[in-house]
């Protein structure tokens, strides 16, 4: 059976996103500051060769540990699940060929027909909860894994429901002092086991297993 996992970048003080994200005010100084801070969080990704190739940004790029981890995460993912807010931000910012190249299930109250994009990404809109989305994801994942793409609230829901088997954090050397904490609403009863720690010049990768209780 496919594994359910998430793999995200977090700030050193535990935030998944900085404060100030509001699409209604895109272009305002506050939103631009949010974008700059978000860029710092993910700055380890932008120079990687696999990232550049996937988004068709041209040749070149780094090929070390960070690139290998990025590519491995992409290759293992057969389907992704995300929340409406993450989708809306991506819908406004992703290129025409969205960077997933797999089915993506979006948790939302909005009723909407599937949205197919160039490059084999199709977004499906799920109106009846996280377990329904996971059942649909399992049906199309094949022998690859299911990634909970985000945001923080969706990840927390799957953790609380004990549906996540493992997760990886790329801890960036930045501090936000506010925003959306990755583990803000998680019970202490969620247990984890450290599997692996890998340090690179740009970021620290930490991987955990989540044993079944």
Secondary structure, 3 states (H helix, E strand, C coil): CCCEEEEEEEECCCEEECCCCCHHHCCCHHHHHHHHHHHHHCHHHHCEHHHHHHCCCCCCCECCHHHHHHHHHHHHEEEEEEEHHHHHHHHHHCCCCCCCCCEEEEECCCCCCCEEECCCEEEEEECCCHHHHHHHHHHHHCCCEEEEEECHHHHHHHHHCCCCCEEEEEEECCCCCCCEECCCCCCCCCCCEEEEEEECCCEEEEEEECCCC
